[in-house]
Amino acid sequence: MIEKWRYLVEPVLNNAVAPIAWDSIKNLPLILFEGQETVLFCLESELKGGKSLQIIAGAGKMNEINQLYEQAETYAKQHGYKTISYVGRKGWLKTHGFKIEAVVGMKEL
């Protein structure tokens, strides 16, 4: 089921701050939100003592990503999730009302 999205998602995973190999992700219990040309890959995780829907990758058209995010948020509310988490660009986080909880610092050596 996720293989059809490999061409979009694998480059995102490979270029992440903490890259994830496709072979590692394809066997995870993913929750997918799919559009025509866009997908969000999510996992259930535990954060701050509650169930969190963790967005681990999104790829495709930005207008569809925004629509899929709304679907993911609705799903999370309906399924008793306490939070949605995402590690990514600040602009995207702010657009969707995320509060920044942590910062990743990196120094090239």
N, C-alpha and C positions, 0 to 999 in steps of 0.2 A: 504494500500500500504506500509506503513512504518512498519507494524506489523512483516513482515518477517525479518526485521533487528533488532528486539528487543533484541534477544539473544546476538548480538554483541555490540549494542549501549548502552543498559541500564547500563552495568557495567562501561562504560566510563563516562556516565552521573553521576552515583552514586559516582564515585571516583574523580570527578573534584574538583578543588579548591572551586568552588561554585556549589555544586551538584544541579542537576535538576531532578525532579521526572518524570518518564515516562509519567504519566497521564497529566503532565503540557505540555510536548513537543508534544504529539501526536495530539493535536488540533491546533498547530501553522501552519501558512501558509508556510510550509517547501518547499525548493527547494532541490531536491535530485539529487545526482550524484552517479550512481550505477555501480559497477563492478560485476564480478562473485562471489567474496567472500568479497567484500568491499563496503563501502558506506560513502559518505559525506553528512551530514545534514547541510543545509544552510538556512539563513533567509535574507530578505532584511532589511537593517537598514539605519539609517542616521548618518553619521560621518563627522565632519569637513565641514558641509554645503553641503554635497553631498551624493548621493546614494551609499551604500556600501553593498557588498555581504559578509555577516558574516558567517564564518564557525563555527558552534556551536559544531559539533562532527564529528569525523572520526573514523572508526573502520574497522579492517580487515587486509589484507596483505599490507605491506609497499610499495611494487612495484606497487600495484594497487592504493593505496592512492596517490602516485606520479602521476600516469596517470589521476586519477580523479581530482586531483588539477589542472592539465593542462586543463582539460575540463571545470572546474569551472572558471578558468581565461578567457578562450575563451568566455564562456557564458557571463561573466561579461562585457567584452569589447563589445560584440555584443549587449548587452542590456543597454548600457549607464551608467554602474556603474562607479563611480569615483575611488573607492578603493575596495580591498578585506581585510577583517579583520579576525583575528584569535587570540585567547588567548590560549597559549600552551607552549610546551617546546621550549627553545631557539634554539636548534639544528634544529628542523623542520622549525622554522621561517627562520633561516638563509639559509637553503637548498633551500627554495622557494623565496628568495630575499625580505623578509619582513624587513622593517625598524622597530626597536623596538621603540614604541611611549610611552610606559608606563611600569612600573614594579609593580608587586604585591608583597608586603612584608607581611610576616606572622611571628608572634612570638608566640610560644606556651607558655601558662600560667599555 
